Amino acid sequence: MAIALYMDVHVPQSITEQLRRRGVDVLTSFEDGTTKLSDDRLLVRVTELKRVLFTQDIRFRVLAETWKIEGKSFSGLIFGHQLGGTIGQFVKDLELIVKASESDEWVNAVEYIPFK
């Protein structure tokens, strides 16, 4: 079964829209009403929903890596630096991840995209 994504507030809407056109299950922070949550509370929320978080916020990536070191469980994080790739690259890589992996593979995982 494909994984479900959760888009942080920093992710451009165009990425979400293109993923949905490709049949990817995506929930945004805006839709979930969590735009004002702190990063740690949002990571808990995403884990409760059993979704993998996509963010372009480097502080969020650092938080997830810290949680991993400390042994705190979370449902997974994908980080794509805003200047690291194009919208098309992010969409392509996220679609590949979603369709080629399972939720249990993402527990406490931090991945960087775009793939080179």
Phi, psi and omega in degrees: 000139180290152178279162176253140182256156174230124183264124175295161182300338183277353184277130178300139180301330181297328177294313179300313182299316181293322177296319179297322177298335180266009175085017181273136177281110183231134172237134180259158176301322178298312181295328182273354179070031185246020185296340182258359180290147173293161182301318181293321178292325179291323178296323175295315181300313180299321179294320177301324181277355181058044177242156175263131183275132169252128180221157173240017180261113184297329178295326178292320178299316179297318178300313181297319178295323177295314178301319180299314179297320182280354179080016176278131185276139173212165190274003176116151182218135173246128181245131175228109181299139184303329180260006186273348181188175179271166176302317179300320178296316179298316180298313181300313182292319178295318178299317179299313179301312183300317186275345185248007182222166180247155182304319183293339176288342186264350182303122179063021180262145173233123182236148180248136173228160009282155174288142180253000000 
